[in-house]
């Protein structure tokens, strides 16, 4: 009789336990500066084969949304 209860307890405990764990990662929020239109005095600079747009002492990459501030 005791073996039945022990077997039933082991079966139920295996049924409701899980071997997987859930890991939630969060991405750090960054401030993205998007400029819709480059000013007339911008310069096109090629660094390591990539085209950057430079004005005001900063480098920008051209995207579909506009020009995005990047660190070179």
N, C-alpha and C positions, 0 to 999 in steps of 0.2 A: 504494500500500500504506500509506503514511504517513497519507494522508487518511482511510482506513478506521479506523485506530487513533485518530486525532484525533477523528473523528466519534463513535466508540464511547466514548471517554473523556468527551466533552462530554455525550453522552446519559446515561451512568451518573451523572455528577456532577449533572445536572439531576434525575435520577430520585430520588436520595437526599438532595437538599437541599430545604429548605422555606423559604417566604417568611414564614411566620407565626412569631411569637414568643409564648411563654407568659409572661404577667404574673401573678404571685401577689401578692395584697394581703392583709394581715392587719388585722383590726379590733382597735383597742386594747381591752383588757379594762377594763371599768369595774365598780366595786363598786356593785351595786344593792341598796338597802335596801328590803325588802318587809315591811310590817307587816300581819298578818292582820286585826286588829280595831282600829278607832279607839277611843281612850279616851273616856270620857264628857264630858270637858271640852274636846273639840275644837270648833273654830269653822269654819263654812263661809264662805269668802271667794271673791268673784268678781273676777277680774282679767282685763281685756281680753276679757270675755265667756266666760271659762273658769272652771269651778268647781274650787277648791282646798280642801283640808282643812288646817287649821292647828292645831298643838299643839306645845308644847315649843320654840317659836321656829322651827319648820320648816314648810315647805309640802309637802303630799302630794297625789298624784292617785289617784283610785280606778280600779282595774283589776280584771280577772277574778281575778287572783291575790291581791289585797289592795290596800293603800295603798303607793304607791311614792314615795320621797323625790325631790323635784325642786327645782331652783333657779329661782326666779322672778325 
